[in-house]
């Protein structure tokens, strides 16, 4: 799927043939579930599991059931960002709905229900992930920011732009996919993984 959410006909046909052969197909994405469900339906995938939010969320669909949601306390992240990089856009995920955020992100960055709140409100509840965004910064500057924040107890992924996804410690697509494979009775050596982003590295190594 490209950045505009468009699935190529060739990819859709390839997935159709894999599904027709009786091979389980599991989407593993950095996207939230509410941004992924349409793709699951578009692909016509049979009932099964989907890995979302870089591994923090596993959903069974249809019918929709959140099988796993790994959360963490976002207060330290938010406080450090406010201290070291004031003006950074911050969002926390609301599974299946959208995001709570400190200010509006660039058009098209986030989907679903968007609720603007104070940073105190953003940090009030455990969350599956925190998104940091600053269109004024380069990718290199964002990597430097991540290092400077010295975040402990979390995992972070630098996106394709000045975008930082912060997940619970030790959580990534590989950890979630390993759990899904185990539930299906499938060994890692029998899994084919495909991906083209920084948040795919752990998954590709695992498979």
N, C-alpha and C positions, 0 to 999 in steps of 0.2 A: 504494500500500500504506500503510495507516495505521500508527501506532506499535505497534499490537498484531500487526502482520504480516498483517492481513486485507485481501484484495483484493476490491474491490467487484465485483458481477456485471456492472455496466455497463462497468467498465474492462476486465474479462476479455473481454467480448463485443467491445469495440472493438478490442482487441489481436488477437483471433481473426480479425476481418475484415481487418485490416491484413496479418497473416501469410498469410491465404487469398489475398490479392491479390498475393502474391509479393514483398512489401516486407520487407527485413531489419528485424528488431526487436532492438535491443541494450539490455539493461538496464545502466544506469550508476548505481551506488549507493555510498554510504559504507559499506555493510555489508561484512562479510568474506564470502569465497566460501562458507564452510560455512553461513553464514546466508542465502545467496542461492540455492543450488542447488535447494532445495525449491520456491522460487517459479518458477524456470526450468521445472521439471518440471510444476508446477501449471498454468502457462500453456501447456504443450505446445509450447514454442518448438522450432523445428528446430535441428539442430546448428549452432552458431555461437559467437560471442564474447560474453563478459560482462565489463563493467568493474566492478571492486570496489575497496573500500578507497580511495574518492575518487580513483581513477585510478592508484594505485600497482600494482595487480594486474589483469592481463587473463587470463581463463581461457577456453579453448576447451572446449566440452561439448555433447553427449557425443562421444567418450570424454573424460574429464577430463584436461586438459593445461594447466599454467600456462605461458602464452605469454610473459608478462612479469611480473617482480616487481622494482620499483625500490626499493632499500633505502638507508638512511643510518645513520650511527653515532648511537645514541640517548643516548650518555653525557652530552653537554653539556646536553641537555634535562632528563634525569633529575637531574643534579647541580644545575642551576639551580632546578628545582622543589623539590627537597629543601631548598635554601638559602632561597628566597623564600616558599615556601608549604608548609611541613612539614605532613604530615597529608593531603596530596592523594593520592587514589588514582591509581595509575599502572598501565597495562597495555600490553604490546607484543604484536603479532599473530603468531600462528603460522599460516601459510597453510594453509587446509583443515582445521585442527584446532581451534583455539581461541585462548587467550591465556595468556601468563605475566603475573602481576600481583603487586604488592607487598602487597595485602590484598584482602579480598572487597569487590566492588562491590555496590550495592543489588540486590536480587533482580530478575532479569529484564533487567538492563542488558546483560549479556554472555552469550553462548551458547557451546556447545562445551566442549572440555576446558579447565579452568581450573586452572592450576598456580601456587601462591603461592611466590614466590622473594624473595631479598634484592634491594635496588636494584643491588647490584654484579652480581648474576647477570642482572638485566634488561638491563643495559647491556653485557653481554659480547659480544653478537653484533649484526651489522647487522639492521635490521628495516624492514618496509614502513610501519609507522606506530606512533606512541605515542598512547595515549589518556589524557587527564587528566580526572579527575572529582572533584568535591567537592560533595555535596548541600547543604552548609552555605552555599555561595556562590550569589549571584544571577548571572544571565547577564552583567549589566553588570560585576560584580566579576570575572568570568572573562575578559571582554574586557580589563579593566584589567590582570589578571594576565598575559595574553598579551603585552601591550605592555610591561609591566614586565620580563618575562623577556628582552626584547631578543633574541629568537632569530634567529640568522643561519643561512642555509643550509637553511632548512626552509620549508614552507608550512603555515599552520594554518587550521582551520575551526572556528568556534564552533557547537556543536550547539544543539538546541532547549531544552536545559537547561544546567546548569553542567557542560558537557561540551566538551572541546577535543580535536580530532583534529589530530595533527601528522604531516605527510607529508614526503617528500623535496622539496627545493627545486624549484619550477617544475612540480610534479606536481599535477594536478587532473583532474576528470572531462573537461574540454575537451581536455587534452593526450592523454589516452588515447582519447577518442572520435575525435579527429582522426586518430590512428594507425589505428584500426579502419576509419574511413571510407576512408582512403587504401588500405588493404589490399583493401577492397571495390570500389575504383574509383569512389567516390561523393564528389562535391564538397560542401563545407560548405553551399553555398546550396541543396542538395537534401536537407538533413537537417532534420527536425522534431524539436526537443528539448522535453521537458516536465519540469518539476520545481517544487518549492515550498519548497526549503530554501536556506540560505545557501551550502551547498556546491554548489548548482546554478548560481550566478551566472555563473561563467566559461563553463560549458557553454552556457548560454542566450545569452550574448553571442557565443560562437563560431558558434553555429548561426544 
